[in-house]
């Protein structure tokens, strides 16, 4: 089984923090994210599937997204390498 940076075994439901594979900041650098592990895959470099909530304060969101005071949130599925993440909370 894949393990986080501290050697703890990765498990579905864990809340983790680290740099994922696709979400980038305005400068094109990988962003640090906090997310919930949806799946742990053995034998792949990107061995975590994460649910990450992105908060936006800007352009109009996609149809059907709730807006609160001009701020809206979107659930994003992201991928990452377990040893690039640290465990925040065990499920």
TAGI-V499906 format. One record per residue. N is the residue number from 1. RES is the residue in one small letter. PSI is psi in radians with two decimals (999 if undefined). Layout:
N|RES|PSI ; N|RES|PSI
This chain:
1|x|2.53 ; 2|x|2.68 ; 3|x|2.62 ; 4|x|3.08 ; 5|x|-0.46 ; 6|x|0.07 ; 7|x|-0.09 ; 8|x|2.37 ; 9|x|2.35 ; 10|x|2.41 ; 11|x|2.60 ; 12|x|2.38 ; 13|x|-0.26 ; 14|x|2.54 ; 15|x|2.21 ; 16|x|2.81 ; 17|x|2.36 ; 18|x|-2.93 ; 19|x|2.09 ; 20|x|-3.08 ; 21|x|-0.46 ; 22|x|-0.56 ; 23|x|2.17 ; 24|x|2.71 ; 25|x|-3.07 ; 26|x|-0.43 ; 27|x|0.03 ; 28|x|0.08 ; 29|x|2.56 ; 30|x|2.33 ; 31|x|2.61 ; 32|x|2.36 ; 33|x|2.77 ; 34|x|2.25 ; 35|x|3.04 ; 36|x|2.31 ; 37|x|2.12 ; 38|x|-0.53 ; 39|x|2.58 ; 40|x|2.11 ; 41|x|2.24 ; 42|x|2.39 ; 43|x|0.15 ; 44|x|2.63 ; 45|x|-0.90 ; 46|x|1.55 ; 47|x|0.12 ; 48|x|2.45 ; 49|x|2.21 ; 50|x|2.62 ; 51|x|2.08 ; 52|x|2.34 ; 53|x|2.14 ; 54|x|2.31 ; 55|x|2.32 ; 56|x|2.51 ; 57|x|1.50 ; 58|x|-2.29 ; 59|x|2.81 ; 60|x|2.32 ; 61|x|2.96 ; 62|x|2.75 ; 63|x|2.47 ; 64|x|0.03 ; 65|x|2.31 ; 66|x|2.47 ; 67|x|2.35 ; 68|x|1.88 ; 69|x|0.60 ; 70|x|-0.03 ; 71|x|2.39 ; 72|x|2.76 ; 73|x|2.68 ; 74|x|2.31 ; 75|x|2.24 ; 76|x|2.39 ; 77|x|2.21 ; 78|x|2.82 ; 79|x|2.65 ; 80|x|2.97 ; 81|x|2.14 ; 82|x|-0.75 ; 83|x|0.03 ; 84|x|0.10 ; 85|x|2.73 ; 86|x|2.58 ; 87|x|2.22 ; 88|x|-0.80 ; 89|x|2.31 ; 90|x|2.36 ; 91|x|999
